[in-house]
Amino acid sequence: MLVAVEVVHLPTSEVFRDDHSIFEPVLQFVTSAPGNLGAYYGFLEEDPTQAYMIVVEHHYALMNDREVYPKMLEAVEDCVAGPVRLYHVLLEPASEVAPALNAPITSIDRLIAMEPGVTSEDMLAEFSKTFAALQSGTPSGLLGRCSGKVVENDELTVICGWESSPVLRESGLQNAPVEAEFTNTRARKVVAEKTVYVKLSTYKAYQG
């Protein structure tokens, strides 16, 4: 089973950073969509001017609602200070999505091919050993790990849940949680990673 999520990158306005409650109407619109299973938002640990929202399932129902969706976009305007970027990911294993999103710290890792012809399946195969190590609990402090292909392009996204930021620092994976075992392999030649760390606030918890 695949779990569809929408990942939204928000360059935040000063008003939003000073008063998080102005984002609540956006979350209300999102979670009112038929079939919505969860909604989270949070600011980057390394750059609090940037935020992420993650919506679980049936976001297309909201996007296709001609009455509600424009109102949600209007509510977003006061919260952002630049273009909003969003993409959709089909995550698996399904059992790992809730632990990753409900963890104290969530990392979002984008894997991007740097050479022609490299697919998301190729990238996932290259990193399968590291994923297996993470899944088995190495390093300690990993609570959940899921990954999936980005719907809009051939990128791969990995979402991990962690006990705390100190766990990441002590593990040595603060800058790249899925690259540790592959520094000198072909994977590092064809993949560029963009990793962010977010302390997600739960508006509607996904239970899995």
Secondary structure, 3 states (H helix, E strand, C coil): CCEEEEEEEEEECHHHHHCHHHHHHHHHHHHCCCCCCEEEEEEECCCCCEEEEEEECCHHHHHCCCCHHHHHHHHHHCCECCCCEEEEEEEECHHHHHHHHCCCEEEEEEEEECCCCCCHHHHHHHCHHHHHHHHCCCCCCEEEEEEEEECCCCCEEEEEEECCHHHHHHHCCCCCCCCHHHCCCHHHHHEEEEEEEECCEEEECCCC
